[in-house]
Amino acid sequence: MEVFEGRNYALYPGYPPIRLMPVIHLTRDRAVVDTWCTARSSTMGGSSTTPPPASSEWIGIDVGDAARELRRVSEVVAAFSAAHALPQRTADAVELVLEEALTNVVMHGFRAPVPDGAAIRVRLTREPAHVCAEVIDTGRAFDPTTIPDPPTTAPDDFRRASGRGIQIMRRLSDRMSYRRRDGWNELHLAWRCPDPPVGTGGSMPKEMP
Amino acid sequence: MSELRVVDAAGDVTVVALAGRLDLAGTEELNLRFTAAVTTRRRPTIVDLSEVTFLASLGMRMLISAARTLRLSGSPLVLMNPQDRVRDALEAAELLDLLPIAHGEVEARQLVLGVV
């Protein structure tokens, strides 16, 4: 891979230069740079501490032990959020949205018995202005972005009160996109979150217009 | 670890306290016990959420299912003292009308008994 040092730094007024690092996509049979992320450069006057990796490793999930596995994902999200000093409400939103996304895949993506090749993977990435999450799986094709919100529930109408997971995903993320590729569902989620963090008591992310 | 504690199962109001994570694992763990504790008495019910640290849609479904069963016998269910992130989740799901929130036991009892 070619790296052009001259354009691999981002400059923000008041902050040390930020080195841009390639995030290499290792799914299936290819290794491509699919985004660029930031890492504080210790060689250009930045922090002397080792920066956290901008992307988590791909987290593989055992479909047959989903309840325990989702807890593990939450622990990874908490560690990632702490390492990148994400605002608490952003961290909370990422954790809940991923729980909902993964619950959907686990409960609806695979018919029992779970096939041998079943796979679910999650990865988090810190980009300059966003936190991103990717959820990919080999389950049945399912595009959550096409599912409309349930109708507004009257105070005494419990009939349509279930099935709020996708609504929560939509409300608590800033961007949600989907594609089906080569037998994989690929769900991309993003939350606005400037780097370095500002307004750490910030508000819950809102939907993008 | 998720937990359930029946605080009051003798008075006019049933009080149940939940704790921990109401995610996929926590809801699987508590669903039957919670439903039995709340719905068998068919009394107005307060669910203390102050020690619930995480609430996902499956946990909401558990609460709604109990509230729906209680409603059939004319008894309301009120949530008490949720943490901010739990309240945010309920708000995102637009469930605050169905599952009203009270702050403190006095307000919860007033709300659940229809005093206010």
Interface residues (C-beta under 8 A of the other chain):
Chain A: A66 A67 R68 L70 R71 S74 R89 D92 E95 L96 E99 E100 T103 V106 T152 T153 A154 P155 D156 D157 F158 A161 S162 G163 R164 G165 Q167 I168 R171 L172 M204
Chain B: R21 D23 L24 A25 E28 F54 A56 S57 L58 M60 R61 I64 S65 A67 R68 R71 R85 D88 A89 A92 A93 E94 L95 D97 L98
